[in-house]
Amino acid sequence: MRHPDIRTQTPWFCEILDLQPPAGDVYLNPSICRTADGRTLLFVRRVRDSGIPSANFRGKQYFNDIQMFPITGDFVVGDRYTLPLPQTYGDENIEDPRALAVGNKVWLSCCTFIKNKSHAHQSFFQLDEQLRVLMRMDPVYGENCSQCLLNDGHEKNWLYFAHNGDPYMIYHTFPHEVVAMDGQLRPRNVYRTKNIHKDWKYGQPRGGTPPIFVNGEWWSFFHSSIDIGPKQRQYFVGAYAFSEHAPFTITRMTAKPLLKGSDQHPRHQNGHLVVFPGGATFVDNTWTVVFGVNDVLCGRIIIPHKDLETCTAKL
């Protein structure tokens, strides 16, 4: 069964980004944020020295880091810049960025790991206006420990947001679990609620884009997946909103996907059909959402907020 090209699935503008990675590299799973001074920054996971076009990663040469692209005008991509994110170990991979502008800082949440040695781990970096790293933190929560080699299990897809000047983190999309944290990212309180659209039949919702506050609600785009064959999954993108204050109950959610993974785009080793949202901006009542495609590409979709309100049912 053929699955429709991502660019033809919706009435909204949707495209595959031409980021022109160097030969042997792949850019995927992007995030995006808009800073207080009006800059738009695109962050991507770079897999270095992978095979092209099939992306058959070659043993010890497989390595992940984070690159940033300034965006101007009508999504004109500037020169790439490799973020000098500090590593706990020399062979530590850093991937899947989630970027959020808070005041004159950029908060960057990433997954870190050591290939074949550690579980997936969540790290947090704070950057200044020049994207210099001010600090790295490795919050202890769930199965996340102070270093990736100490983790008790995999931790992925943590989403941060700032509420009344304090850091909060979405640990689970469903059940919705929001953690209030102190300045050292230590948990202060945990809020759990279970609202979900009864018609969402596309797997368990998971993060997602860092939430953005619009018209009295926090909004985020999530992913989910279902098995469609032996060792193959199809991913989906949905959206939801939750209440401004604790306990941050989900108030709206899509019943059907906004995007579905497609086999009409290149794939990593003919693997999963992936759409993986990692960041969004909200400008002039319009959303720009960026997402990974099939573990080898990046895409974006533009959605007017009035359309998003129409396709998210109140719960």
LINGINOR-V435559 format. One record per residue. PHI is phi in whole degrees, -180 to 180 (none if undefined). PSI is psi in degrees with one decimal (none if undefined). NEAR is the number of other C-alpha atoms within 10 Angstrom. Layout:
phi psi near
PHI PSI NEAR
PHI PSI NEAR
This chain:
phi psi near
none 128.7 4
-89 141.6 7
-110 136.5 14
-58 144.4 15
-50 134.5 14
-55 -35.1 21
-72 -11.5 17
-112 7.0 12
-84 -19.5 15
-132 164.3 12
-77 -7.8 9
-92 159.1 14
-65 130.2 13
-146 136.4 20
-147 160.9 15
-92 128.5 17
-78 136.3 16
-98 86.4 11
-92 -4.5 18
51 61.4 9
-66 149.0 13
-60 156.2 10
-55 131.1 12
93 -9.3 14
-109 156.6 21
-133 137.9 25
-108 131.7 27
-154 172.5 23
45 65.4 28
-80 163.3 32
-134 166.7 30
-150 148.5 29
-150 161.0 25
-119 121.3 20
-81 168.8 18
-62 -28.9 14
-91 12.8 9
91 3.9 9
-79 144.8 12
-109 126.1 19
-121 129.4 22
-108 124.8 24
-111 136.9 29
-133 152.4 30
-82 126.2 25
-105 125.8 25
-99 115.1 26
-88 140.8 20
60 43.6 20
-96 161.0 22
-71 146.3 18
-123 134.1 14
-94 -5.2 15
-80 -10.6 13
56 46.2 20
-85 95.0 15
-64 137.5 19
-106 87.6 12
49 -123.2 9
-68 -16.0 9
-81 -10.4 11
-70 120.8 16
-154 137.6 21
-112 135.4 22
-143 -176.2 22
-116 129.2 22
-116 152.2 19
-123 141.7 22
-126 126.2 19
-72 142.8 17
-117 129.6 17
-127 162.8 13
52 -136.1 7
-85 63.4 6
58 49.8 12
-87 124.3 9
-91 126.2 18
-88 -165.7 14
-72 138.9 9
-75 152.9 15
-140 127.6 13
-84 121.5 13
-73 127.6 15
-83 64.3 12
-75 130.0 18
-67 139.7 13
-105 143.7 12
-77 -32.5 16
-129 151.6 12
-64 -26.6 8
-107 25.6 13
-80 125.7 19
-87 145.4 21
-128 126.2 26
-148 173.9 25
50 65.6 26
-70 147.7 29
-127 115.7 30
-108 142.5 29
-147 126.4 29
-86 125.8 23
-130 109.0 17
61 -130.7 14
-98 20.4 13
-116 161.3 19
-117 125.1 25
-93 130.8 23
-129 113.1 22
-100 133.6 27
-138 158.0 24
-92 132.2 22
-126 152.5 28
-168 164.2 25
-114 121.6 18
-57 129.1 15
65 11.2 6
-128 -29.8 9
-130 164.0 18
-75 164.7 22
-66 139.1 24
-133 149.7 28
-107 124.5 29
-121 154.8 26
-128 132.3 20
-124 138.9 19
-112 128.8 21
-116 150.3 19
-91 -171.8 15
-62 -29.0 14
-92 11.1 9
65 26.5 15
-82 140.2 15
-77 119.7 19
-88 -33.7 12
-164 156.8 12
-122 136.5 17
-129 148.4 15
-125 85.9 21
-62 144.0 19
-100 108.6 16
-162 148.1 15
58 -126.0 12
-101 9.9 15
-83 129.1 23
-115 -173.0 19
-73 -14.8 16
-145 152.2 19
-64 -33.1 26
-70 -12.1 19
-97 -8.9 13
-55 143.6 20
-88 -11.6 15
-175 -178.2 15
-76 138.8 16
-130 124.7 21
-139 161.3 20
65 36.0 24
-76 138.0 23
-123 122.7 26
-99 151.3 25
-151 158.8 21
-107 127.5 20
-130 118.0 12
54 36.3 7
84 -4.0 10
-107 150.1 12
-81 138.1 19
-129 156.8 22
-139 129.8 20
-85 114.8 24
-89 -42.4 23
-129 142.6 19
-79 -42.2 25
-145 129.2 17
-55 147.0 17
-70 118.3 21
-127 112.4 18
-114 130.9 24
-111 119.9 23
-79 132.9 21
-126 159.7 19
-93 -174.6 13
-65 -16.1 9
-101 14.0 10
59 37.3 19
-96 138.1 15
-65 134.0 17
-107 -36.1 10
-157 155.1 12
-130 133.1 16
-121 125.5 14
-125 128.2 18
-137 165.5 15
-128 18.6 11
-63 137.3 16
-158 151.0 21
-70 125.5 18
-64 -20.0 9
-95 2.1 10
-76 109.4 16
-117 30.6 14
-120 30.6 20
96 172.4 14
-73 125.2 14
-63 138.1 24
-138 159.0 24
-67 155.1 25
137 172.5 28
-100 141.8 31
-54 132.3 31
-64 147.7 25
-125 136.3 18
-87 120.6 17
-140 124.4 13
52 46.0 7
85 3.7 11
-137 153.5 19
-90 134.3 21
-119 140.1 24
-148 150.4 25
-107 131.0 28
-118 171.3 25
-123 159.6 27
-149 175.1 24
-156 156.0 23
-136 154.9 14
-75 133.9 13
-123 1.2 12
178 178.5 9
-60 118.7 6
56 33.4 8
-141 134.9 14
-124 153.3 17
-112 133.3 23
-101 158.0 25
-138 152.8 25
-114 130.1 26
-129 -179.0 25
-138 152.0 23
-150 164.0 26
-130 153.3 27
-138 164.0 23
-66 153.6 16
-62 -40.3 18
-115 165.2 12
-54 138.8 14
-93 18.5 16
61 49.0 19
-72 138.9 22
-64 129.2 25
-110 -25.2 20
-144 153.0 23
-163 147.8 27
-70 147.3 23
-91 -27.1 19
-130 157.8 18
-65 147.8 18
-82 -32.2 18
-145 152.9 24
-129 146.0 24
-62 146.7 24
-131 144.9 24
-91 9.2 19
-96 17.4 13
-129 155.8 18
-54 148.8 18
-131 154.2 21
-75 112.4 21
50 39.6 15
52 39.2 14
-91 -139.0 15
-66 154.8 23
-93 102.5 26
-112 132.1 30
-128 121.1 29
-134 93.7 32
-73 134.4 30
-128 -7.9 29
-172 157.1 30
-149 153.6 31
-124 156.0 23
-130 107.7 18
-136 131.8 11
54 45.9 7
59 28.9 11
-135 137.8 15
-96 136.1 16
-115 117.8 18
-114 129.9 24
-107 149.4 31
-153 154.0 30
-83 150.5 26
-127 113.8 29
55 28.0 27
62 20.0 23
-141 -9.2 25
-138 170.2 24
-124 147.2 26
-139 171.8 23
-145 153.4 22
-135 144.9 20
-116 123.2 18
-131 119.0 20
-61 141.6 15
-64 -34.0 16
-63 -33.3 10
-71 -38.2 11
-65 -39.9 17
-64 -36.8 16
-65 -38.3 10
-96 7.6 18
-114 114.0 19
-78 142.5 15
-72 139.9 14
-106 none 14
